[in-house]
């Protein structure tokens, strides 16, 4: 199965809803979507992984690349990861130490953005 990426706004966040497989084939599509969002001025990006079926090391690399790109520009990345199976992959990679794994897009909207702290 291929990856699907849908973009929408949940101010102040830009949301990329990702479904299917985030793997060697799908990771470049995520990279392109992130580059496009950042080029259009998005600094707060949420990746909604609610519809994600599979993620491998290439997908993890694309997520880390997105985090790095956003933080270099004064922004941040949030992950919506309600699936225990997918969440576990991010926890095994210790990514839960550098970004918050949310259960829903609503919890992202309610969360305090680190860049807003003085």
C-alpha distances in whole Angstrom, upper triangle without the diagonal:
4,7,9,13,16,19,23,26,27,31,31,28,25,22,18,16,13,10,6,6,9,10,12,10,9,13,15,14,15,18,19,18,21,23,23,24,27,28,29,31,28,30,28,25,23,19,18,15,16,12,11,9,9,12,13,17,15,14,17,19,18,19,22,23,22,25,27,27,28,31,32,33,34,31,29,25,25,22,21,19,20,18,20,18,16,20,21,19,21,24,24,24,27,25,26,30,29,27,27,24,25,24,24,24,28,29,28,30,33,33,35,34,35,36,39,41,44
4,7,10,13,17,20,23,25,28,29,25,22,19,16,14,10,8,6,6,8,9,10,7,6,10,12,10,12,15,15,15,18,20,20,21,23,25,25,27,25,27,26,22,20,17,16,14,15,12,10,10,10,11,13,16,14,12,16,17,15,17,20,20,20,23,25,24,25,28,29,30,31,28,26,23,23,20,20,19,20,19,21,19,17,20,21,19,20,24,24,23,26,24,26,29,28,26,26,24,24,24,23,23,27,28,26,28,31,31,33,32,33,34,36,38,42
4,7,10,13,17,20,22,25,25,21,18,16,12,10,7,6,5,5,6,8,10,8,5,8,10,8,9,12,13,12,14,17,17,17,20,22,22,24,22,23,22,18,17,13,13,11,13,10,8,9,9,10,12,15,13,10,14,15,13,14,17,17,16,19,22,21,22,25,26,26,28,25,23,20,19,17,16,16,18,17,20,18,15,18,20,18,18,22,22,21,24,21,23,26,25,23,23,20,21,21,20,20,23,24,23,25,28,27,30,28,30,30,32,35,38
4,7,10,13,17,19,22,23,19,16,13,10,8,6,5,6,8,9,12,14,11,8,11,12,9,9,13,12,11,14,16,16,16,19,20,20,22,20,22,20,17,15,12,11,11,12,9,9,11,12,13,16,18,16,13,16,17,15,15,19,19,17,20,22,21,21,25,26,26,27,24,22,19,18,16,16,16,18,17,20,19,16,19,21,20,20,23,24,23,25,23,24,27,25,23,23,20,20,20,19,18,21,23,21,23,26,26,28,27,29,29,31,34,37
4,7,10,13,16,18,19,16,12,10,6,6,5,7,9,11,10,13,15,13,9,11,11,8,7,11,10,8,10,13,12,12,15,17,17,18,16,18,17,13,12,10,10,10,12,10,10,13,14,14,17,18,16,13,16,17,13,13,17,17,14,17,20,18,18,22,23,23,24,21,19,16,16,14,14,15,17,18,21,20,17,19,22,20,19,23,24,23,25,21,22,25,24,21,21,19,19,19,17,15,19,21,18,20,23,23,25,24,26,26,28,31,34
4,7,10,13,16,17,14,11,8,6,5,7,9,12,14,14,17,19,17,13,14,15,11,10,13,12,9,12,14,13,12,15,17,16,17,15,17,16,13,12,10,10,11,12,11,12,15,17,17,20,22,19,16,19,20,16,16,19,19,16,18,21,20,19,22,24,23,24,20,19,16,16,15,14,16,18,19,22,22,19,20,24,22,21,25,27,25,27,23,24,27,25,22,21,20,18,19,16,14,17,19,17,18,22,22,24,23,25,25,27,30,33
4,7,10,13,14,11,7,6,5,6,9,12,15,17,16,19,21,19,15,16,16,12,11,13,12,8,10,13,11,9,12,14,12,14,12,14,13,10,10,10,10,12,14,14,15,18,19,19,22,23,21,18,19,20,16,16,19,18,15,17,20,18,16,20,22,20,21,17,17,14,14,14,14,17,19,20,24,24,21,21,25,24,22,25,27,26,27,23,23,26,24,21,20,19,18,19,16,13,16,18,16,16,20,20,22,20,23,22,24,27,30
4,7,9,11,9,6,5,7,8,12,14,18,20,19,22,24,23,19,19,19,16,14,16,15,12,13,15,13,10,14,15,13,14,11,14,12,10,10,11,11,14,15,15,17,20,22,22,25,26,24,21,22,23,19,18,21,20,17,18,21,19,17,21,23,21,21,17,17,15,15,15,14,17,19,21,24,25,22,22,26,25,24,26,29,28,28,24,24,27,24,21,20,19,18,18,15,12,14,16,14,13,17,18,20,19,22,22,22,25,29
4,6,8,6,5,6,9,11,14,17,21,23,22,25,27,26,22,22,22,19,17,18,17,14,14,16,14,11,13,15,12,12,10,12,10,9,10,12,12,16,16,18,19,23,24,24,27,28,26,23,23,24,21,19,21,21,17,18,21,19,16,19,21,19,19,15,15,14,14,15,15,18,20,22,26,27,24,23,27,27,24,27,30,28,28,24,24,26,24,20,19,19,17,18,15,11,13,15,12,11,15,16,17,16,19,19,19,22,25
4,6,5,6,7,10,12,15,18,22,24,23,26,28,28,24,23,24,21,19,20,20,16,16,18,17,13,15,18,15,14,11,13,10,10,9,12,12,15,16,18,20,23,25,24,27,28,27,23,24,25,22,19,22,22,18,18,21,20,17,19,22,20,19,15,14,14,12,14,13,17,18,21,24,26,23,22,26,26,24,26,29,28,27,23,22,25,22,19,17,17,15,16,12,9,9,12,9,7,11,13,14,14,17,17,17,20,23
3,5,7,9,13,15,18,21,25,27,25,29,31,30,26,25,26,23,20,21,21,18,17,19,17,14,15,17,14,13,10,11,9,10,11,14,14,18,19,21,23,27,28,27,30,30,29,25,25,26,23,21,23,22,19,19,21,20,16,18,21,18,17,14,14,14,13,16,15,19,21,24,27,28,26,24,28,28,25,27,31,29,28,24,23,25,23,19,18,19,17,18,15,11,11,13,10,8,11,12,13,12,16,15,14,18,21
4,7,10,13,16,19,22,26,27,25,28,30,30,26,25,25,23,20,21,21,18,16,18,17,13,13,16,14,11,9,9,7,9,10,14,15,19,20,22,23,27,28,27,29,29,28,25,24,25,22,20,21,21,17,17,19,18,14,16,18,16,14,11,11,12,12,15,15,19,21,24,27,28,25,24,28,27,24,26,29,28,27,23,22,23,21,17,17,18,16,18,16,12,12,13,10,8,11,11,11,10,13,12,12,15,18
4,6,10,12,15,19,22,23,21,25,27,26,22,21,22,20,17,17,18,14,13,15,15,11,12,15,13,11,8,8,5,6,6,10,11,15,16,19,20,23,24,23,25,26,24,21,21,22,19,16,18,18,14,14,17,16,12,14,17,15,14,10,10,9,9,12,12,16,18,21,24,25,22,21,24,24,21,23,26,25,24,20,20,21,18,15,15,15,14,16,13,10,11,12,8,7,11,11,12,10,13,13,13,17,20
4,7,10,13,16,20,21,19,22,24,23,20,18,19,16,14,15,15,11,10,12,11,8,10,12,11,10,6,8,6,5,6,9,10,14,16,17,18,22,22,21,24,24,22,19,20,20,17,15,17,17,13,14,16,15,12,15,17,15,15,11,11,10,10,12,13,16,18,21,24,25,21,21,24,24,21,24,26,25,24,20,20,22,20,16,16,16,15,17,14,11,13,14,11,11,14,14,15,13,16,16,16,20,23
4,6,9,13,16,18,16,20,22,21,17,17,17,15,12,14,14,11,10,13,13,9,12,15,13,13,10,11,9,6,5,6,7,10,12,13,14,18,19,18,21,22,20,17,18,19,15,13,16,16,13,14,17,16,13,16,19,17,17,14,12,10,9,10,10,13,15,18,21,21,18,18,22,21,19,21,24,23,23,19,19,21,19,16,15,14,13,14,12,9,11,13,10,11,14,14,16,15,17,18,19,22,25
4,6,10,13,14,13,16,18,17,13,13,14,11,9,11,11,8,8,12,11,9,12,15,14,14,11,13,11,7,6,5,6,9,11,11,12,15,16,15,18,19,17,14,15,16,13,12,15,15,11,13,16,15,14,17,19,18,19,15,14,11,10,10,10,12,15,17,20,20,16,17,20,19,17,21,23,21,22,18,19,22,19,16,16,15,14,15,13,11,14,15,13,14,17,17,19,17,20,20,22,25,28
4,7,10,12,12,15,18,17,13,14,15,12,10,13,14,11,12,15,15,13,16,18,17,18,15,16,14,11,8,6,5,6,8,8,9,12,14,14,17,19,18,14,16,17,14,13,17,17,14,16,19,18,17,20,23,22,22,18,16,13,12,10,9,11,13,14,17,18,14,15,19,18,17,20,22,21,22,19,19,22,21,17,17,15,14,14,12,10,14,15,13,15,18,18,21,20,22,23,24,27,30
4,7,9,8,12,15,14,10,11,13,10,8,12,13,10,12,15,15,14,17,19,19,20,17,18,16,13,10,7,6,5,7,6,6,9,11,11,14,16,14,11,13,15,12,11,15,16,14,16,19,18,18,21,23,23,23,20,18,14,13,11,10,11,13,13,16,16,12,14,17,16,15,19,20,19,21,18,19,22,20,18,17,15,15,15,13,13,16,17,16,18,21,21,23,22,24,25,26,29,32
4,7,8,11,14,13,10,12,14,12,11,15,15,13,15,18,18,18,21,23,23,24,21,22,20,16,14,10,9,7,7,4,4,7,9,10,14,16,15,12,14,17,14,14,18,19,17,19,22,22,22,24,27,26,27,24,21,18,16,13,12,12,13,12,16,14,12,14,17,16,16,20,21,20,22,20,20,24,23,20,20,17,16,16,15,15,18,20,18,21,23,23,26,25,27,28,30,32,36
4,7,9,12,11,9,11,14,12,12,15,17,15,17,20,20,20,23,25,25,27,24,25,23,19,17,13,12,9,10,7,5,5,7,9,12,15,14,11,14,17,15,15,19,20,19,21,24,24,24,26,28,29,30,26,24,20,19,16,15,14,15,13,16,14,12,15,17,16,17,20,21,20,23,21,22,25,25,22,22,19,19,18,18,18,22,23,22,24,27,27,29,28,30,31,33,35,39
4,6,9,8,6,9,12,11,11,14,16,15,17,20,20,21,23,25,26,27,24,25,23,20,18,14,13,10,12,9,6,6,5,6,8,12,11,9,12,14,13,13,17,17,17,19,22,22,23,25,27,28,29,26,23,20,19,16,16,14,16,14,16,13,11,14,16,14,15,18,18,18,21,19,21,24,23,21,22,19,20,19,20,20,24,24,23,25,28,27,30,28,30,31,33,35,38
4,7,7,5,6,9,9,8,11,13,13,14,17,18,18,20,22,23,24,22,22,21,17,16,12,12,10,12,11,7,8,6,5,7,9,7,5,8,10,9,10,13,14,14,16,18,19,20,22,24,24,26,23,20,17,17,14,14,13,16,14,16,14,11,14,15,12,13,17,17,15,18,16,18,21,20,19,19,17,18,19,19,19,23,23,21,24,27,26,28,26,27,28,31,32,36
4,5,5,6,9,10,10,12,14,15,16,18,20,20,22,24,25,27,24,25,24,20,19,15,16,13,16,14,11,10,7,6,5,7,5,5,8,10,9,11,14,14,15,17,19,20,21,23,25,26,27,25,23,19,19,17,18,16,19,17,18,15,13,16,16,13,14,18,17,16,19,17,20,22,21,21,22,20,21,22,23,23,27,26,25,27,30,29,30,29,29,30,33,35,38
4,6,6,8,10,11,12,14,15,16,18,20,21,22,24,26,27,25,26,25,22,21,18,19,17,19,18,14,14,11,9,8,8,5,7,10,10,10,13,15,14,16,18,19,20,22,24,25,26,28,26,24,21,22,20,21,20,23,21,22,19,16,19,19,16,17,20,19,17,21,19,22,24,23,23,24,23,25,25,26,26,30,29,27,30,33,31,33,31,31,32,35,36,39
4,6,7,8,10,11,12,14,16,17,18,20,22,23,24,26,25,26,25,22,21,18,19,17,19,17,14,14,12,11,10,12,9,9,13,13,11,14,17,16,17,20,21,21,23,25,26,27,29,27,25,22,23,20,21,21,23,21,23,20,18,21,22,18,19,23,22,20,24,22,24,27,25,25,26,24,25,26,26,26,29,30,28,30,33,32,34,31,32,33,35,38,40
4,6,5,7,9,10,11,13,15,16,17,19,20,22,23,21,22,22,18,17,14,15,13,16,14,11,12,10,9,10,11,8,7,11,11,9,12,15,14,14,17,19,18,20,23,24,24,26,24,22,19,19,17,18,18,20,19,21,19,16,18,20,17,17,21,21,19,22,20,22,25,23,22,23,21,22,23,23,22,26,26,24,26,29,28,30,28,29,30,32,34,37
4,5,5,6,9,10,11,12,14,15,17,18,20,21,20,20,20,16,16,13,15,13,17,15,12,14,11,9,9,9,6,5,8,8,6,9,11,10,11,14,15,15,17,19,20,21,23,21,19,16,17,16,17,17,20,19,21,19,15,17,19,16,15,19,19,17,19,17,20,22,20,19,21,19,21,22,22,21,25,25,23,25,28,27,28,26,26,27,30,32,35
4,5,5,6,9,10,10,12,14,15,16,18,20,19,20,20,17,17,15,17,16,19,18,16,17,15,13,13,12,9,9,12,10,7,11,13,11,11,15,16,15,17,20,20,21,23,21,20,18,19,18,20,20,23,23,25,23,19,21,23,19,19,22,23,20,22,20,23,25,22,21,23,22,24,25,25,24,27,27,25,27,30,29,30,27,28,27,30,33,35
4,5,5,6,9,10,11,12,14,15,17,19,17,19,19,15,16,13,15,14,17,16,14,16,15,13,14,15,11,10,13,12,9,12,14,13,12,16,17,15,17,20,21,21,23,21,20,17,18,17,18,19,22,22,24,22,19,21,23,20,19,23,24,22,24,21,23,25,23,22,23,22,23,24,23,21,25,26,23,25,28,27,29,26,27,27,30,32,35
4,5,5,6,9,10,11,12,14,15,17,15,16,15,12,12,10,12,12,15,14,12,15,14,12,13,13,10,8,11,10,7,8,11,10,9,12,14,13,14,17,18,18,20,17,16,13,14,13,15,16,19,19,22,20,17,18,20,18,16,20,21,19,21,18,20,22,20,18,19,18,19,20,20,18,22,22,20,21,25,24,25,22,23,24,26,29,31
4,6,5,6,9,10,11,12,14,16,14,15,15,13,14,12,15,15,18,18,16,18,17,14,15,14,11,9,11,10,6,8,10,8,7,11,12,10,12,15,15,16,18,16,15,13,15,15,17,18,22,22,24,23,19,20,22,19,18,21,22,19,21,18,20,22,19,18,20,20,21,23,22,21,24,24,21,23,26,25,25,22,23,23,26,28,31
4,5,5,6,9,10,10,12,14,14,15,16,14,15,14,16,17,20,19,18,20,19,17,18,17,14,13,15,13,10,12,14,11,10,14,14,12,14,17,17,17,19,17,17,16,18,18,19,21,24,24,27,26,22,23,25,23,21,25,26,23,24,21,24,25,22,21,23,22,23,25,24,22,25,26,23,24,27,26,27,24,25,24,27,30,32
4,6,5,6,9,10,11,13,11,13,14,11,12,11,13,14,17,17,16,19,18,17,18,18,15,13,15,14,11,11,14,12,10,13,15,12,13,16,17,16,18,16,15,14,15,15,17,19,22,22,25,24,21,22,24,22,20,24,25,23,24,21,22,24,22,20,21,20,21,22,21,18,22,23,19,21,24,23,24,22,23,22,25,28,30
4,5,5,6,8,10,11,9,10,11,8,10,10,13,14,18,18,17,20,19,17,18,18,15,13,14,13,9,9,11,9,6,10,11,9,9,13,13,13,15,12,12,10,13,13,16,18,21,22,25,24,20,21,23,21,19,22,24,21,22,18,20,22,18,17,18,18,19,21,20,18,21,21,18,19,22,21,22,19,20,19,22,24,27
4,6,5,6,9,10,10,11,13,11,14,13,17,18,21,21,20,23,22,20,20,20,17,15,16,14,11,12,13,10,8,11,12,8,10,13,13,12,15,13,14,13,16,17,19,21,25,26,28,27,24,24,26,24,22,25,26,23,24,21,23,24,21,19,21,22,23,25,24,21,24,24,21,22,25,24,24,21,21,20,23,26,28
4,6,5,6,9,9,11,13,12,14,14,17,19,22,21,21,24,23,22,23,22,19,18,19,18,14,15,16,14,11,14,15,12,12,16,16,14,16,15,15,15,17,18,20,22,26,27,29,29,25,26,28,26,24,28,29,26,27,23,25,27,23,22,23,23,24,26,24,21,24,25,21,22,25,24,25,22,23,21,24,27,29
4,5,5,7,5,8,10,8,11,12,15,17,20,20,20,23,23,21,23,23,20,18,19,18,14,14,16,14,10,13,14,11,10,14,14,12,14,12,13,12,14,16,18,20,23,25,28,28,24,24,27,25,23,26,28,25,26,22,23,25,21,19,20,21,21,23,21,18,20,21,18,18,21,21,21,18,20,18,20,23,26
4,5,5,5,6,9,9,12,13,17,19,22,23,22,26,25,23,24,23,20,19,19,17,14,14,15,12,9,11,12,8,7,11,11,9,11,9,11,11,14,16,19,22,25,27,29,29,25,25,28,26,23,26,28,25,25,21,23,24,20,18,20,21,21,24,22,19,22,22,18,19,22,21,20,17,18,16,18,22,24
4,5,7,9,12,12,16,17,20,22,25,25,25,28,28,25,26,25,22,21,22,20,17,17,18,15,13,15,15,11,11,14,13,11,14,13,15,15,18,20,22,25,28,30,32,32,28,28,31,29,26,29,31,28,28,25,26,27,24,22,24,25,25,28,26,23,25,26,22,22,25,24,24,20,21,19,21,24,26
4,6,9,12,12,15,17,19,22,24,25,25,28,28,27,28,27,25,23,24,22,19,19,20,17,15,17,17,14,12,16,16,13,15,13,15,16,18,20,22,25,28,30,33,33,29,29,32,30,28,31,33,30,30,26,27,28,25,23,24,25,25,27,25,21,23,24,21,20,24,23,23,20,21,19,21,24,26
4,6,9,11,14,16,19,22,25,26,26,29,29,27,29,28,25,23,24,22,19,18,19,17,14,15,16,12,11,13,13,10,11,10,13,14,17,19,21,24,27,30,32,32,29,28,31,30,27,30,32,29,29,25,26,26,23,21,22,23,23,26,24,20,22,23,19,18,21,21,20,17,18,16,17,21,22
4,6,7,10,13,16,19,21,22,22,26,26,24,26,25,23,21,21,20,17,16,17,15,12,13,14,11,9,12,13,10,11,8,10,11,13,16,17,21,24,26,28,29,25,25,28,27,24,26,29,26,26,22,22,23,20,18,19,20,20,22,20,17,19,19,15,15,18,17,17,14,16,14,15,19,21
4,6,10,13,16,19,21,23,23,27,26,24,25,25,23,21,20,19,17,15,15,14,11,10,12,9,6,8,10,7,7,4,6,8,11,14,17,20,23,26,27,28,25,24,26,25,22,24,27,24,23,20,20,21,17,15,16,18,18,21,20,17,18,18,14,14,17,15,14,11,12,10,12,15,18
4,7,10,13,16,18,20,21,24,24,22,24,24,22,19,19,19,16,14,15,14,11,10,12,11,7,9,12,10,9,5,5,6,8,11,13,17,20,22,24,25,22,21,24,23,20,22,25,22,21,18,18,18,15,13,13,15,14,17,16,13,15,14,10,11,13,12,12,9,10,10,11,14,17
4,7,10,13,15,17,17,21,21,19,21,21,19,16,16,16,13,11,13,12,9,9,12,11,8,11,13,12,12,8,6,5,6,9,11,14,17,19,22,22,19,18,21,20,17,20,22,20,20,16,16,18,15,12,13,13,13,16,14,11,14,14,10,11,14,13,14,11,13,13,15,17,21
4,6,9,12,14,14,18,18,17,19,19,19,15,15,16,13,11,13,14,10,10,14,13,11,13,16,15,15,11,8,6,5,6,7,10,13,16,18,19,16,15,18,18,15,18,20,19,18,15,15,17,14,11,11,10,10,12,10,8,11,11,8,9,13,12,13,12,14,15,16,19,22
4,6,9,11,10,14,14,13,16,16,16,12,12,14,11,9,12,13,10,10,14,14,12,15,18,17,17,14,11,8,6,5,6,9,12,13,16,16,13,13,16,15,13,16,18,17,17,14,14,17,15,12,11,10,10,12,11,9,13,13,10,12,15,14,17,15,17,18,20,22,25
4,6,8,8,12,13,13,16,18,17,13,14,16,14,11,15,16,13,14,18,18,16,18,21,21,21,17,14,11,8,6,5,7,9,11,14,15,12,12,16,15,14,16,19,18,19,15,15,18,17,14,12,10,9,9,8,7,11,11,10,12,15,15,18,17,19,20,22,24,28
4,5,5,9,10,10,13,15,15,11,12,15,13,11,14,16,14,15,19,19,18,20,23,23,23,20,16,13,10,7,6,5,8,8,11,11,8,9,13,12,11,14,17,16,17,14,14,18,17,14,13,10,10,10,9,10,14,14,13,15,18,17,20,19,21,23,25,27,30
4,6,9,11,12,16,18,18,15,16,19,17,15,18,20,18,19,22,23,21,23,26,26,26,22,19,16,13,10,7,6,6,7,11,11,9,10,14,14,14,16,19,19,20,17,17,20,20,17,15,12,10,9,8,9,13,13,13,16,18,18,21,21,23,25,26,28,32
4,6,9,11,15,18,18,14,16,19,17,16,19,21,19,20,24,24,23,25,28,28,28,24,22,18,16,12,10,9,9,9,12,12,10,12,15,15,16,18,20,20,22,19,19,23,23,20,18,15,14,12,12,13,16,17,17,19,21,22,25,24,26,28,29,31,35
4,6,8,11,14,14,11,13,16,14,13,17,18,17,18,22,22,22,24,27,27,27,24,21,17,15,12,10,9,10,8,12,10,8,11,13,12,13,16,17,17,19,17,18,21,21,18,17,14,14,13,14,14,18,18,18,20,23,22,25,24,26,28,30,31,35
4,7,11,14,14,12,14,17,16,15,19,20,20,21,24,25,25,27,29,30,31,27,24,20,19,15,14,11,12,9,11,9,8,11,13,12,14,17,17,18,20,19,19,23,23,21,20,17,17,16,16,18,21,21,21,24,26,26,28,28,29,31,33,35,38
4,7,11,11,9,11,14,14,14,16,18,18,20,22,23,24,26,28,29,30,27,24,20,18,15,14,12,13,11,12,9,7,11,12,10,12,15,15,15,18,17,18,21,21,20,20,17,18,17,18,20,23,23,22,25,27,26,29,28,29,31,33,34,38
4,7,8,6,7,10,10,10,13,15,15,16,19,20,21,23,25,26,27,24,21,17,17,13,14,12,14,12,13,10,7,10,11,8,9,13,13,12,15,14,15,19,18,17,18,15,17,17,18,19,23,22,21,24,26,25,27,26,26,28,31,32,35
4,5,5,6,9,10,11,13,14,16,17,19,20,22,23,25,26,27,25,22,19,19,16,17,15,17,15,15,12,10,12,12,8,10,13,12,11,14,14,16,19,19,18,19,17,20,20,22,23,26,25,24,27,29,27,29,28,28,29,32,33,36
4,5,5,6,9,10,10,12,14,15,16,18,20,21,22,24,26,24,21,18,19,16,18,16,19,18,18,15,12,14,13,10,10,13,12,10,13,12,16,17,17,17,19,18,21,22,23,24,27,26,24,28,30,28,29,27,27,28,31,32,35
4,5,5,6,9,10,10,12,14,15,16,18,20,21,23,25,23,20,18,18,16,18,17,20,19,20,17,14,16,16,12,13,16,15,13,16,14,18,19,18,18,20,19,21,23,24,24,27,27,24,27,30,28,29,27,27,28,31,32,35
4,5,5,6,9,10,11,13,14,15,17,19,20,22,23,20,18,15,15,13,15,14,17,16,17,15,11,13,14,11,10,14,14,12,15,13,15,18,17,16,17,16,18,19,20,20,24,23,21,24,26,25,26,24,24,26,28,30,33
4,5,5,6,9,10,11,12,14,16,17,18,20,21,19,16,13,14,12,14,13,16,16,16,14,11,12,12,9,8,11,11,8,11,9,12,14,13,13,15,14,16,18,20,20,23,22,20,23,25,23,24,22,22,23,26,28,30
4,5,5,6,9,10,10,12,14,15,16,19,20,18,16,14,15,14,17,16,20,19,20,18,15,15,16,12,11,14,14,11,13,11,14,16,14,14,17,16,19,21,22,22,25,24,22,25,27,24,25,23,22,23,27,28,30
4,5,5,6,9,10,10,12,14,15,17,19,16,15,12,14,13,15,16,19,19,20,19,15,16,17,14,12,16,16,13,15,13,16,17,15,14,17,16,18,20,21,20,24,23,20,23,25,23,24,22,22,22,25,27,30
4,5,5,6,9,10,11,12,14,16,17,14,12,9,10,9,12,13,16,17,18,17,13,13,15,12,10,13,14,12,13,10,12,14,12,11,13,12,15,17,18,17,20,19,17,19,22,20,21,18,18,19,22,24,27
4,5,5,6,9,10,11,12,14,15,14,11,9,11,11,15,15,19,19,20,19,15,15,16,13,11,13,14,11,11,8,12,12,10,10,13,13,16,19,20,19,22,21,18,21,23,20,21,18,17,18,22,23,25
4,5,5,6,9,10,11,13,14,13,12,10,13,13,17,18,21,22,23,22,18,18,19,17,14,17,18,14,15,12,15,16,13,13,16,17,19,22,22,21,24,23,20,22,25,22,22,19,19,19,22,24,26
4,5,5,6,9,10,11,12,10,9,7,10,11,14,16,20,21,22,21,18,17,19,17,14,17,19,16,16,13,15,16,13,12,14,15,17,20,19,18,21,20,17,19,21,19,19,16,16,16,20,21,24
4,6,5,6,9,10,11,9,7,6,9,10,14,15,19,20,21,21,18,17,19,17,13,16,17,14,14,10,12,13,9,9,12,13,15,18,19,17,20,19,15,18,20,17,17,14,13,14,17,18,21
4,6,5,6,9,10,9,9,9,12,14,18,19,23,24,25,24,21,20,21,19,16,18,19,16,15,12,15,14,11,11,15,16,19,22,22,21,24,22,19,21,23,20,19,16,15,14,18,19,21
4,6,5,7,9,8,9,9,13,15,18,20,24,25,27,26,23,22,24,22,19,21,22,19,19,16,18,18,14,14,17,18,20,23,23,21,24,23,19,21,23,21,20,16,16,15,18,20,22
4,5,5,6,5,5,7,11,13,17,19,23,24,26,26,22,21,23,22,18,21,23,20,19,15,17,17,13,12,15,17,18,21,21,19,21,20,16,17,20,17,16,13,12,11,15,17,19
4,5,5,5,5,8,11,14,18,20,24,26,26,27,23,22,24,22,19,20,22,19,18,15,16,15,11,11,14,17,18,22,22,20,22,20,17,18,20,17,16,12,11,9,13,15,16
4,6,7,9,11,15,18,21,24,27,29,30,30,26,25,27,25,21,23,25,21,20,17,19,18,14,15,18,20,22,26,26,24,25,24,20,22,23,21,19,15,14,12,16,17,18
4,6,9,11,15,18,21,24,28,29,31,31,27,26,28,27,23,25,27,24,23,20,21,20,17,16,19,21,22,26,25,23,24,23,20,20,22,20,18,14,13,11,14,16,17
4,7,11,14,17,20,23,27,29,30,31,27,26,28,27,23,24,27,24,22,19,20,19,15,15,17,20,21,24,24,21,23,21,18,18,20,17,15,11,10,7,10,12,14
4,7,10,14,17,20,23,25,27,28,24,23,25,24,20,22,25,22,21,17,18,17,14,12,14,17,17,21,20,18,19,18,14,15,17,14,13,9,9,7,10,13,15
4,7,10,13,16,20,22,23,24,21,19,21,21,17,19,21,19,17,14,14,14,11,9,11,13,14,17,17,15,17,15,11,13,15,12,11,8,8,8,11,13,15
4,7,10,13,16,18,20,20,17,15,18,17,14,16,19,16,15,12,12,13,10,7,9,10,11,14,14,12,15,13,10,12,14,12,12,9,10,11,14,16,19
4,7,10,13,15,17,18,15,13,16,16,12,14,17,16,15,11,10,12,10,7,6,7,7,11,11,9,12,10,7,10,12,10,11,9,11,13,14,16,20
4,6,9,12,13,14,11,9,13,13,10,12,15,14,13,10,9,12,11,8,7,5,6,9,9,9,12,10,8,12,13,12,14,13,14,16,18,20,23
4,6,9,11,13,10,9,13,13,11,13,16,16,16,13,12,15,14,11,9,6,5,6,6,6,9,9,8,11,13,12,15,15,17,19,20,22,25
4,6,8,9,7,6,10,10,9,11,14,14,14,12,11,15,15,12,10,6,6,6,7,9,12,11,11,14,16,15,18,18,19,22,23,24,28
4,6,9,8,7,10,12,12,13,16,17,17,15,13,17,18,15,12,8,7,5,7,10,12,11,12,15,16,16,19,20,22,24,25,27,30
4,5,5,6,8,10,11,12,14,16,17,15,14,18,19,17,14,11,10,8,10,13,16,15,16,19,20,20,23,23,25,27,29,30,33
4,6,5,6,9,10,10,12,14,15,14,13,17,18,16,14,11,11,10,13,16,18,17,18,21,21,21,24,24,25,28,30,30,34
4,6,5,7,9,10,11,13,15,14,14,18,19,18,16,13,14,13,15,18,21,19,20,23,24,23,26,26,27,30,32,32,36
4,5,5,7,9,10,11,13,12,12,16,17,15,14,11,12,12,14,16,19,18,18,21,22,21,24,23,24,27,29,30,33
4,5,5,6,9,10,11,10,9,13,14,12,11,8,9,10,12,15,17,16,16,19,20,18,21,21,22,24,26,27,30
4,5,5,6,9,10,10,10,13,15,14,13,10,13,13,16,19,21,19,19,23,23,21,24,24,24,27,29,29,32
4,5,5,6,9,9,10,13,14,14,14,11,14,15,18,19,22,20,20,24,25,23,25,24,24,26,29,29,33
4,6,5,6,5,6,10,11,10,10,9,12,13,16,17,20,18,17,21,22,19,21,20,20,23,25,26,29
4,5,5,6,5,8,10,10,11,9,12,14,17,19,21,19,18,22,22,20,21,21,20,23,26,26,29
4,5,8,9,10,13,13,14,13,16,17,20,22,25,22,22,26,26,23,25,24,24,26,29,29,32
4,5,8,9,10,12,13,13,16,18,21,22,25,22,21,25,26,23,24,23,22,24,27,27,30
4,5,6,8,9,11,11,15,17,20,21,24,21,20,23,24,21,21,20,19,22,24,24,27
4,5,5,6,8,9,12,15,17,18,21,18,17,20,21,18,19,17,16,19,22,22,24
4,6,5,6,6,10,13,15,17,19,16,15,18,18,15,16,16,15,18,20,20,23
4,6,8,9,13,16,19,19,21,18,17,20,20,16,17,16,14,17,20,19,21
4,7,10,13,16,18,18,20,17,15,18,19,15,15,13,12,14,17,17,19
4,7,9,13,15,15,16,14,12,15,15,12,13,11,10,13,16,16,19
4,6,10,12,12,13,10,9,13,13,10,11,11,11,14,16,16,19
4,7,9,11,12,10,9,13,13,11,13,13,14,17,19,19,23
4,6,7,9,6,6,10,10,9,12,13,15,18,18,19,23
4,7,8,7,8,12,12,12,15,16,18,21,22,23,27
4,5,5,7,9,10,11,15,16,18,21,21,23,26
4,5,5,6,9,10,13,14,17,19,19,21,25
4,5,5,6,9,12,14,17,19,18,20,24
4,5,5,6,10,12,15,17,17,18,22
4,5,5,8,9,12,14,14,16,20
4,6,8,9,13,14,13,16,19
4,7,9,12,14,13,15,18
4,6,9,12,11,12,16
4,6,9,7,8,12
4,5,5,7,11
4,5,6,9
4,5,8
4,6
4
